[in-house]
Amino acid sequence: MGDFDAVIVPGGYAPDKMRRDADLVQFVHDMDAAGKPVAAICHAGWMLVSAKVLQGRQATSFYSIRDDVEAAGAKWSDEEVVVDGNLITSRTPADLPAFCKAVIAALNPVQRQPEQFGAALARRSGSMIMSTPASDPQGQRLTILIW
């Protein structure tokens, strides 16, 4: 976990399979507990339910898992993006522009344009590791796990 700055859980039905892996569930839980950005879109709310990070939080998701999200203790709302501290949630791929903007804002207290990142993507066992180059204008390197 110490090597990562954020976790982004994708939508679709992958989160239902991902949450069957206790290590992945624990990783999401630990990232949230550490106050690092945890972003989830569409059906990714299932992972948040399993990681037990929704109690008392504001969140959104694909409408069909609203009951699951609410049963886990979240206050669900039908908005394109909901940010509650380090938790960022969105409903559908149509919300990606707002979702991505919120994720970038969470990663960059000093606002920068995405094109300044020059992010490199590397594939690893079906996941993507996104890491900014060492030439980052702020002299920082970000590493994000995207399933």
C-alpha positions as CSV (number, residue, x, y, z in Angstrom):
1,M,0.0,0.0,0.0
2,G,2.8,2.4,0.7
3,D,3.8,2.3,-2.9
4,F,0.5,3.6,-4.1
5,D,-1.1,7.1,-3.9
6,A,-4.6,6.2,-5.0
7,V,-6.8,3.3,-6.1
8,I,-9.4,3.5,-8.9
9,V,-11.9,0.6,-9.1
10,P,-13.5,0.3,-12.5
11,G,-17.2,-0.4,-13.2
12,G,-18.9,-3.2,-15.0
13,Y,-19.0,-6.6,-13.4
14,A,-15.3,-6.9,-12.6
15,P,-15.8,-5.5,-9.1
16,D,-18.1,-8.5,-8.3
17,K,-15.2,-10.8,-9.1
18,M,-12.6,-8.5,-7.5
19,R,-14.3,-8.5,-4.2
20,R,-14.0,-12.2,-3.9
21,D,-10.2,-11.7,-3.4
22,A,-9.6,-10.9,0.3
23,D,-6.3,-9.2,-0.5
24,L,-7.9,-6.8,-2.9
25,V,-10.7,-6.0,-0.5
26,Q,-8.1,-5.4,2.3
27,F,-6.1,-3.2,-0.1
28,V,-9.1,-0.9,-0.8
29,H,-9.9,-0.8,2.9
30,D,-6.4,0.1,3.9
31,M,-6.1,2.8,1.2
32,D,-9.2,4.4,2.5
33,A,-8.1,4.1,6.1
34,A,-4.8,5.8,5.1
35,G,-6.8,8.7,3.7
36,K,-5.6,8.1,0.1
37,P,-8.0,8.7,-2.8
38,V,-10.3,5.8,-3.4
39,A,-12.3,6.2,-6.6
40,A,-15.1,4.0,-7.8
41,I,-17.4,4.2,-10.8
42,C,-20.5,2.3,-11.9
43,H,-20.7,-1.2,-10.2
44,A,-17.4,-0.5,-8.4
45,G,-19.5,0.3,-5.4
46,W,-19.7,-3.4,-4.8
47,M,-16.0,-3.3,-3.9
48,L,-16.6,-0.4,-1.5
49,V,-19.4,-2.4,0.2
50,S,-17.1,-5.4,0.7
51,A,-14.2,-3.2,1.9
52,K,-16.6,-1.6,4.5
53,V,-15.7,2.0,3.6
54,L,-19.2,3.4,3.1
55,Q,-20.7,3.7,6.6
56,G,-21.7,7.3,7.1
57,R,-20.4,8.5,3.8
58,Q,-22.0,10.2,0.8
59,A,-21.7,8.1,-2.4
60,T,-23.3,7.3,-5.8
61,S,-23.1,4.3,-8.1
62,F,-24.9,2.6,-10.9
63,Y,-28.6,2.7,-9.9
64,S,-29.0,-1.0,-9.8
65,I,-26.6,-1.3,-6.8
66,R,-28.1,1.6,-4.9
67,D,-29.7,-0.7,-2.3
68,D,-26.3,-2.4,-1.7
69,V,-24.6,1.0,-1.2
70,E,-27.3,2.2,1.1
71,A,-27.4,-1.1,3.1
72,A,-23.6,-0.6,3.7
73,G,-24.4,2.7,5.4
74,A,-23.9,5.3,2.6
75,K,-26.2,8.2,1.8
76,W,-26.7,7.6,-1.9
77,S,-27.4,10.4,-4.3
78,D,-28.1,10.5,-8.1
79,E,-25.2,12.8,-9.1
80,E,-22.5,12.5,-11.8
81,V,-19.8,12.6,-9.1
82,V,-19.8,12.6,-5.3
83,V,-16.7,13.4,-3.4
84,D,-16.7,12.6,0.4
85,G,-13.3,13.3,1.7
86,N,-10.9,10.9,-0.1
87,L,-13.8,8.8,-1.5
88,I,-14.8,9.6,-5.1
89,T,-17.8,7.9,-6.8
90,S,-19.6,8.2,-10.1
91,R,-22.6,6.4,-11.7
92,T,-21.8,5.5,-15.3
93,P,-19.2,5.9,-18.1
94,A,-21.2,9.0,-19.2
95,D,-19.9,10.6,-15.9
96,L,-16.2,9.9,-16.8
97,P,-15.4,13.6,-17.5
98,A,-16.5,14.7,-14.0
99,F,-15.1,11.5,-12.4
100,C,-11.7,12.0,-13.9
101,K,-11.7,15.7,-13.0
102,A,-12.4,14.8,-9.4
103,V,-9.7,12.1,-9.3
104,I,-7.1,14.5,-10.7
105,A,-8.1,17.2,-8.2
106,A,-7.7,14.7,-5.3
107,L,-4.3,13.8,-6.5
108,N,-3.2,17.4,-7.1
109,P,-3.7,19.9,-4.2
110,V,-1.9,22.4,-6.4
111,Q,-4.1,22.3,-9.5
112,R,-2.4,21.3,-12.7
113,Q,-3.7,20.4,-16.1
114,P,-3.8,16.7,-17.0
115,E,-1.6,17.1,-20.0
116,Q,1.2,18.3,-17.6
117,F,1.3,14.8,-16.1
118,G,2.6,12.9,-19.2
119,A,1.5,9.8,-17.4
120,A,3.0,6.5,-18.4
121,L,0.9,3.3,-18.4
122,A,2.3,-0.1,-17.7
123,R,0.2,-3.4,-17.8
124,R,0.6,-5.9,-15.0
125,S,-1.7,-9.0,-14.7
126,G,-4.8,-7.3,-16.0
127,S,-4.2,-4.1,-14.0
128,M,-2.7,-0.9,-15.0
129,I,-0.1,0.9,-12.9
130,M,-0.1,4.6,-13.7
131,S,2.9,6.5,-12.7
132,T,3.9,10.1,-13.5
133,P,7.4,10.5,-14.8
134,A,10.3,11.7,-12.7
135,S,10.2,15.0,-14.7
136,D,6.9,15.8,-13.0
137,P,6.8,19.7,-12.7
138,Q,6.3,19.4,-8.9
139,G,9.1,17.0,-8.5
140,Q,6.7,14.4,-7.2
141,R,5.9,10.9,-8.5
142,L,2.4,9.5,-8.2
143,T,1.6,5.8,-8.5
144,I,-2.0,4.7,-8.9
145,L,-3.4,1.2,-9.1
146,I,-6.3,0.9,-11.7
147,W,-7.9,-2.5,-11.9
